[in-house]
Amino acid sequence: MKIAVLGGDGYCGWATALHLSARGHSVSIIDNFARRQWDHELGAQTLTPIRPLAERLRVWQELTGNIIEQFVGDVTDYDFLSSAIREIEPEAVIHFAEQRAAPYSMIDRKHAVFTQVNNVVGTLNLLFAIREIVPDCHLVKLGTMGEYGTPNIDIEEGYIKIEHNGRSDVLPFPKQPGSFYHLSKVHDSANIMFTCKIWGLRATDLNQGVVYGTVTDEVALDEALINRFDYDEIFGTVLNRFCVQAAIGHPLTVYGRGGQTRGFLDIRDTVRCVEIACLNPAARGECRVFNQFTEQFSVLEIAQLVESAGRKLGMAVEVQYLPDPRVEAEEHYYNAKHSKLIDLGLEPHFLSGSLLDSLMNIAVKYRERVDRSLIYPRVNWRRSSNELRRKENASGSSPKTGPQIQNVGASGHNGNRDRVPAGKSKKAQVEYNKS
């Protein structure tokens, strides 16, 4: 199957691209390296050292003989995106190419606007490109369980049967997003559902839970293929953050009372879920929704698991309760259905002591790379503007994507300047990767 992975240089996208390539699919990555540039903007770096994409793909080809094509450009640039889709002619498109951090979207107005323009316009461009170039292509879109919020009823998979005044209908499950990022995902879902209805597109919306881990079978083949391990308060997910905090002897930072409950899944299940969706496409005109997670935990339960794992490794792990910077229920009912992917063959990896030991060992291995100043929350949902200081990168240059953090010369733009020209110029890619 010919598959385009949008955002294939990122955390979930990279692991997914390798997984699909290893299974014999013809894979192309479309990316503009924005995720790497946001690290420069925030003065952060992933715990694990990430090689340039060109080097990663070269090593993958040397190890497996499989070629993954790369197309460097921005999905908000329709001319670039449509030319890439026309050249690839994908049978499935996997869409990870979005700004995916709720705290990033809540920094200030410019970051909220950037998040929504980047995510919503990019998805709209993709929908139009599919309609005009590959109308039978199956869109697999990474959504988020955060679209639903935390209602006091069971969360269904995308749709709910409503009976009202003697009549009934099946309608989209009500959405209660908790950030400007989650709002952008709700807009995406509505646009996808609409275009399936009016144009007969086929789509699967994967409402993913909190992903943890960094290792898949493919990533483990070589150090050059290592995946991201984000631990900062902007992009780091809670289990990864807690493992790093334990590894450096820092108290685990639990927000509020810690009763916030979410769905979680291993990154090995993320790649398998995407593959299952590709191999079992939606029908023409159908917009399916799968809730993509395997277990539910509260933040405090995650902290207690990490505390226990740390003690087995001789660490003195403590829990620190902080005022919650987010506007959310700190204790609530949460029961989300998630049976459709299991019905299609998913065999989940559950969070176990051995997996936690593995995560802790990775955190210990690279703990000299940890910047302690990135641990405590700096973004507060109750403020319209949060002051963060960005560390200049080694060259002193500014990031090429997204708005600048406040107090360092903010000058937000549309995210299309200073990019590699549209198309697949190998020379341009090489020069870009050197920069």
N, C-alpha and C positions, 0 to 999 in steps of 0.2 A: 504494500500500500504506500502511496506517495503522501507524506505527511509534512505539513509546515508547522513548526513550533515557534510561535511568536513569543519573544521574551526568553529565548532558549539559553541565554547566558546567565540567567538568574537562578535562584535557589531551587525552586521546583522545576523550572524549565530545563535546566542543565541535566538534572537527574532523569527527567522524562525523555529528553532527546537521546541520551545514551541507552536507556532501557529499550526504546523503540528501535533504535539502530541495531542493537544486539539481537533483536528478534527478527531481523531481516527486512524491516521496512526501509524505504527510501526517505531519509529525513533531511529537511532543510531548516536551518535556524534563521529567524529574522530578529534582529536586535539592534539597538542604538547605543548600548553600553551605559544607559542612563543609571542603572542600579549602581555601577561602579562610581559614577560621578556624584551620586548622592552621598556616598561615603566621604568623598573629598569635601563636599559642601558641609557635612555635619562634623567633620573632623574625626570620623570613626573609621575603623577597618574591621573586616571580618576576623574572627579569631584564627581561622585557618588561612594560610597564604594562598591566594587564588592566582593562577597563571593567566596570561592574556588568552583570549578565546582562540586565536589562530594557533597558539601553541597547544592548547588543550585538544583541538581538533586534529592537529598533526600527530600527537601522541596516540589519540584514539585510533587513527588510521593505521599507525605503525603496529599497534597491539592487536587489532582485530581485522584489518584489511577493509574496514567499512569507511566510506567517505560520507561526511556530513557537510553539505554545502552551507555557506554563510552568506546572508544578504544583510548589509549594514545600512540601516536607515530607520526612519521614524514612522510608526503606523499612523500618526496624525497627518502625515504628508501623503495625500491620496495618490499622487502621481507615482511616488516611490512604491507604495504598498501595492497598487494595482499592477505595476510592472513586475514586481516580484511574484505576485500570485499568477500572473499570466505566464511567467517563465516556469514556475514550479508545477502548475496545473495540479494542485493537491486534491486528493480524494477526501482528506480530513485536515482541518486546521485546528490546532490547539492554541488557545488564546490565553497566554500568561502576561502579555505585554502591558501591564498596568502598574501604576503606583499603588502598592498594596499595604501601606502602613497607616493605620488609623491615627497614631500620634503625629506623623508627618503632615497629614491633612489638617490637623488642628493647631499647627504652629501659629498661623496668622492668615490674613485674608489671601495673600499671594499664594500660599501653599494650598489653601482650600480651592482656590480658582484653578491653579495648576493641576491639582489632582482630578478635578471634575472635567476640565477640558481634555487633559491627556487621556483619561479613561473613557469618557463618554464619546468623544470625537473619534478616538482610535477604534472603538467598537463599531460605531456607525460607519466609518470608512470600510472596515472589514466586511460588514453586512452588505454594503453596496458593491464591493469588489466581488464577493461571492455571487451575488445576484447577477452581475453583469458578465462575469468571466467563467465561473465554475458553479452554476446554479444547483448542481446535484451534490456538491461538496457538503460534508457533514461538519458543522461547527461544534467543537467541544470547548465550552467557555468555563473558565475557572471563576466561579462565584464565591460566596462566603456565607457561612451560617449566621454571620453577623447581620445579614439582611433581616432576619426574623426578630432580632432582639430577644427578650426573655419574657414571652407572654405567660400568663397564668393558666394556659391550656397546653395540651400536647402539640408539638410542632409536627405537621405532616410534611411529606416530601413534595413541596412546591404548590400543591393545590389542596383545597378543603371543600367538602360538601356542606353547603349552607341551606338550612330550611328557615324560611322567613315568611310570615303571613300566609301560610298554607302553600307556598311554592318552594321549590328547591333548585339549586344550581351548583355546579362545581366551579369554583373561582380560585384565583391565585391566593395563596395564604397571605394574610395581612403582614405587612412589613413595618418594623419598628427599628430602623437603623440607628446606630449609636455614634456616628461620626460623619464628617463630610466624605471620607473614603467609603464608608458603608453605603451612604446615600448614592455615591456614583455607581456602586454595584447594583443598587435597586433600579437606577435609571437604565443601566445595561440590560438587566433582566426584562424590563418593560419593552425596550427597543427590540430585543431578540424575539420576544413573544409576538410582538406586533408584526415583524417582518416574516416570521414563519406563517402567520395568519394571512397576510396580504400577498406575499410573493411565493409561498409554498417552500420556503427554505426548511432545512432540517437542522435541529440544534439540540444539544444536551447541555444543560446548565448544571455544573457540578458545584453545589454549595458546600465548600470545603470547611472543615473545622481547623483547629490549631495544629499545625504540622510541627513535628519534632524530629530530631536526628539529622545526620548528615551523610550516612553511609548507605549506599546500595551496592548490589553485586558488581555493577559496572564501575562505579566511582572507586571501589576498593582495588581495582586492578593496578593503579599506579598513583604515586603521590601527585603527579601533574594533573590528575583528573579530580582532585579533591574538591568537595563542594563547600559552599558558604556555611559558616557557623556564627550567626549574628547574635550578639549578646547585649547590645546597647538598648537603651529604653525606647528608641524609636522603631527599629526594625527587628529587634530580638524578640522571639516568642518566649512564653513564660518558662517552659521547661529548659530550653537552651540557656536562658538567662540565669536560672537558678543553678544549673550545673556549673557555669562559669563562676558565679558568685561563691559557691561552695569550694571550688578549686583554689581560689585565691584567699580563702578565709574571710570573706565578706558575708555579713548576715543576709539571709534571703529576704528580698524586698517584697513583702506581701502588701498589696494596696487594700486599705480599709480592713474589713473583717475577714476577707479572703473567701467569702462564700460564693463569689462569682463562678458560675459553672458553665463549662463549654464542652463541645465535642473535640476529641483529639485523635490524631492518627500519625502513624509512623510514615516517614517519607517513602519507605518501600511500598506502602499501600497507596500513596499518592500516585506513583508511576503505574502501578498495576490498575488502579481505578481508571486512569486515563486510557490505558490500553484496552480495558474492557469496554469502555464507551466507544472507542474507535472501531472495535471488532463487532459491535452490536449497535449500528447507527440508528438514529431516529428515522421515522418515516418522513416522507415529504409533507411539509406543512405541520409537522409535530415539533413542539418545544417541550422536551422532557426536563424534569428536574430531579436530580439525585442528591440526597444529603450524604456528603462524603466525609464520614468519620467512623471510628470503630469503638471508641469508649468515651464516657463522660467523666470528668473530674472537676472538682472545685479547685481554685487556686491554692487554698490551704492544703488540700489533699496532695497536690503536686509538691508543695513545699515539704510536707511530711515524708513523701517518698524519697525526695532528694536528701533530706536530713538523714533518713535511715541508710541510704546508699553511701552517703559520705562517712557515716560512722563505721561502716564495714571497711572502708579504706583508710581508717585512722584519722579522719577529719573531725574537728569540733565544729559542727554546723549549728548555727542559731537562726531563728526567724525574727525578723524585724517588721513590725506593723507600721505602715506609713499612711498618712491621710491620702485618700483616693483622689488622684488628680483627674479622674474621669467622672463623668456624670452617668452613673449606672447603679443598679440595685446591687448591694453588697451581699445580700442573701435573697434567694428567690427560688421559685419552682422552675425546673428545667427537665423536660423529657421530649427529646426529638427522635422521630422515626428515622431509621436508616437501613432499610431492608433491601432496596432495589439492587444495589451493587452486589450484595451478598447473594441475592437470587440469581445474578448473572455469573457467579463463580468466584467472587472475591473471597480469599482465605486470609483473614486479618492477622496482622502481627500485633499482639497485645503488649502493653507496657509491662515489662518484667524486670526483675532484679538484675538479670544479666545484661539487658539493654541499657539500664541505667548505669551499670558499671562501665559499659563501653562508652557512653556519653561522658561520664565523669573522667575516664582515662584520656579521652580526646581533649577535654578541657584542661586537664593537668598537663598534658604534653605541650600545649601551646600557651600556657598561662602567662609566660613572659610577654606575650603580645597584648595582654589585657590593659586597657586604659581605665583606671578606676573612676575617672571623672565622668564616664559615660553611663554609670550604673543607676544613679538616682534619677527619678523623673524630673524633667525640666519643662514638659509641655502640660499645661493645665487646661482642661476643657472649658472652664468657667471664664477664661480670659479670651479676649478677641485677638490678642497679640502676645506671644511668648518670646522673650529675649534669649536667644541662644547665640553663643559665639562659635563661629566656624574657624577651625585651625587651617591655615594655608597649607596646601600640599607642598612637596619638596621644591617644585619649580616656581611656586608663588603664583601660579595661574588660577583663574577662577573656573568653576565647573561649567560645562557647556550645556547642561540640561537642567531645567527647573529653576525656580526662583532662588535668590540668594537669601541666606539667613539674615534676619534683622541685625542691625548694628555693624554690618560689614559691607555697606554699599549696595543695598537692595536695588535690583533693576530688572524685575521679572520680565520674561519674554515668552514667546509662544513655543519655545522648545525646538525650533527648527533651524536655528542659526548654528554656524560653525560645525556642521555635520558633514559626513562623507556624502558626496552627491548621490542622488537616487540611482539605483541600479546595482549591479554586482561587479564593481571594478576591483579585481584582485590587487592591483597596485594601490588603489585608494585604501583598501582594507589593511594592507600591510603598513602603510604610512600611518593610518589611524591607530592601529594597535601599538605602534611605537610611541605615540603621543601620550 
